[in-house]
Every structure is written in structure tokens, then in C-alpha cells.
Amino acid sequence: MTTRKRYWLMKSEPDAFSIDDLQRVGTEPWNGVRNYQARNFMRDGMKVGDGVLFYHSNAKVPGIVGLASVASEAYPDATQFDPKSDYYDAKATREDPRWLLVDVAFERKLKRTIALDEIKQHADALGEGFPLIARGNRLSILPVTAAQWKFLLSLE
């Protein structure tokens, strides 16, 4: 039995970690996620080999800038245990970690940024409730359907 490959959009601020950074290191733990729904996507939804649209948020031109893939199953985010980390969580313990992460592997940079404004212009093609353009959605990890993935890449 083969499992269906899933697709995700993962946001990162380029000043903190950009597609160029991922290209340089190859594979990186996607740490610092402190939203339960995003954590649950990593824990319950993501599988090795799933496709990732790498999205620069809080950028001059926010948008999809590259492709990556999920490179590990979810495991505890070590930053939650480090009091010096911005992502420290005093309630987390090694026996009962609260926060997880997956490793993400670089695949390629897009030929051009698919800007958020352009994505919004295609709301009808992406279907009702595409989470990236849904009002009030601030999640750093969003599920993407196979049809949405294919359509977004066709914009490149």
C-alpha cells in the first residue's frame, strides 16, 4: 500500500532563515514553531518526502521562493529546553516535550518569486479557503492540496 504524498507551505522570515540559507546548509531542522496547529501538522501530517513550498514572509515581496521536502519524521525541538533560546518553554520537559519539528531539505529555488499579491489574484483557481489567503491566517505551516501545488508551480 502506498501512501499519498502530501504538500505543505512553510513560511520563514528571510532575515531569520531564507531559501538561500537552506540551499547553503542542505537540510535544516524547522525549529521554533510555537503554534499547536502547526505542530500538529508536523506531528500528524508530515511524512518524509512530502513536498514543501518555501515561502518568505515579512519580506519586501512576500511569496513562494523555492521548493524543499520533508526530510525526517517529527521529533522534539531542542530549543524548547534551552533557557537561552528565544523559543524556550519552561513547561516543556525532555520526558514530555511540547514542541516538535521536522527536518527540511532544499530542492531548488524558483525561477522567480510567486508573490502573495499574484497568488491572491488566483483565489478562484486555488479554491475556497486556500489557507494562505484566508483572512486572519497566521500559521507558519499550511497544508496544500495536490491541485493547489500543481497550480502554484504553473505560475513559475
C-alpha positions as CSV (number, residue, x, y, z in Angstrom):
1,M,0.0,0.0,0.0
2,T,1.5,3.4,-1.0
3,T,0.6,6.5,0.9
4,R,-0.4,9.6,-0.9
5,K,2.3,12.3,-0.9
6,R,1.2,15.4,0.8
7,Y,2.2,19.0,0.2
8,W,2.8,21.9,2.6
9,L,3.6,25.6,2.5
10,M,6.2,26.6,5.2
11,K,6.8,30.2,6.0
12,S,10.1,31.7,7.1
13,E,11.2,35.3,7.5
14,P,14.2,35.7,5.2
15,D,16.1,37.7,7.8
16,A,15.9,34.7,10.1
17,F,16.2,31.8,7.6
18,S,16.0,32.2,3.9
19,I,15.8,29.9,0.9
20,D,19.5,30.8,0.3
21,D,20.3,29.6,3.8
22,L,18.5,26.3,3.2
23,Q,20.4,26.0,-0.1
24,R,23.7,26.6,1.7
25,V,23.1,24.0,4.5
26,G,21.1,21.5,2.5
27,T,18.9,20.2,5.4
28,E,17.8,22.1,8.4
29,P,15.6,21.4,11.5
30,W,12.4,23.6,11.2
31,N,12.6,24.8,14.8
32,G,10.8,27.5,16.7
33,V,7.2,26.6,15.8
34,R,5.1,27.6,18.8
35,N,1.6,27.1,17.5
36,Y,-0.2,23.9,18.3
37,Q,-2.0,23.5,15.0
38,A,1.3,23.9,13.1
39,R,3.0,21.5,15.5
40,N,0.2,19.0,14.9
41,F,0.7,19.3,11.1
42,M,4.3,18.3,11.6
43,R,3.5,15.5,14.1
44,D,0.4,14.0,12.5
45,G,0.5,15.0,8.8
46,M,4.0,15.3,7.5
47,K,5.9,12.3,6.2
48,V,9.4,12.0,4.7
49,G,9.3,13.0,1.1
50,D,6.3,15.4,1.3
51,G,6.7,18.5,-0.9
52,V,7.3,21.9,0.7
53,L,6.6,25.3,-0.9
54,F,9.2,27.6,0.8
55,Y,7.6,30.9,1.5
56,H,9.3,34.2,2.5
57,S,7.0,36.1,4.9
58,N,7.6,39.5,6.3
59,A,9.7,40.3,3.2
60,K,9.7,43.2,0.8
61,V,7.8,40.9,-1.6
62,P,6.3,38.0,0.4
63,G,5.8,34.9,-1.7
64,I,6.9,31.4,-2.6
65,V,10.6,31.4,-3.4
66,G,11.6,27.7,-3.6
67,L,10.9,24.0,-3.1
68,A,12.0,21.7,-0.4
69,S,10.9,18.4,1.0
70,V,10.3,16.9,4.5
71,A,13.4,15.0,5.4
72,S,12.5,13.5,8.8
73,E,9.7,12.4,10.9
74,A,8.7,14.8,13.7
75,Y,11.0,14.9,16.7
76,P,11.3,17.1,19.8
77,D,12.5,20.7,19.1
78,A,15.6,21.1,21.3
79,T,15.2,24.9,21.5
80,Q,12.2,24.4,23.9
81,F,14.7,23.1,26.6
82,D,17.3,25.9,26.2
83,P,16.7,28.8,28.6
84,K,18.9,31.0,26.4
85,S,16.8,30.3,23.3
86,D,14.0,32.7,22.1
87,Y,11.9,29.5,21.8
88,Y,12.4,28.3,25.4
89,D,9.3,26.8,27.0
90,A,9.6,26.4,30.8
91,K,6.7,23.9,30.8
92,A,8.4,21.5,28.4
93,T,10.4,18.6,29.7
94,R,12.5,16.0,27.8
95,E,10.1,13.4,29.2
96,D,7.1,15.3,27.9
97,P,8.2,17.7,25.1
98,R,5.5,20.2,23.9
99,W,7.1,21.2,20.6
100,L,8.2,19.2,17.7
101,L,10.0,19.8,14.4
102,V,10.8,18.1,11.1
103,D,14.0,18.5,9.1
104,V,13.5,20.2,5.7
105,A,15.8,19.6,2.7
106,F,16.5,22.0,-0.1
107,E,15.3,21.1,-3.6
108,R,15.5,24.2,-5.7
109,K,15.0,27.9,-5.9
110,L,12.1,29.1,-8.1
111,K,13.0,31.0,-11.3
112,R,11.1,33.9,-9.8
113,T,9.1,34.7,-6.6
114,I,5.5,33.8,-6.8
115,A,4.3,36.9,-4.9
116,L,1.4,36.9,-2.4
117,D,-0.3,39.6,-4.5
118,E,-0.2,37.3,-7.5
119,I,-1.4,34.3,-5.5
120,K,-4.4,36.4,-4.3
121,Q,-5.3,37.1,-7.9
122,H,-5.8,33.4,-8.5
123,A,-8.1,32.8,-5.4
124,D,-10.8,31.2,-7.6
125,A,-8.3,28.7,-9.2
126,L,-6.9,27.8,-5.8
127,G,-10.4,27.0,-4.4
128,E,-12.4,28.2,-1.5
129,G,-10.5,28.6,1.7
130,F,-6.9,28.4,0.4
131,P,-5.3,28.9,3.8
132,L,-2.5,31.3,2.7
133,I,-5.0,33.9,1.6
134,A,-7.8,33.2,4.1
135,R,-8.4,36.2,6.4
136,G,-6.6,36.1,9.7
137,N,-4.5,33.1,8.9
138,R,-1.1,33.5,10.6
139,L,0.1,29.9,10.6
140,S,3.7,29.2,9.6
141,I,2.8,25.8,8.2
142,L,-0.2,25.2,5.9
143,P,-1.5,22.2,4.1
144,V,-1.7,22.4,0.3
145,T,-3.7,20.1,-2.0
146,A,-2.0,18.4,-4.9
147,A,-4.1,20.5,-7.3
148,Q,-3.1,23.8,-5.5
149,W,0.6,22.6,-5.6
150,K,0.4,22.0,-9.3
151,F,-1.4,25.3,-10.0
152,L,1.0,27.4,-7.9
153,L,4.1,25.8,-9.6
154,S,2.5,26.5,-13.0
155,L,2.7,30.2,-12.1
156,E,6.5,30.0,-12.1
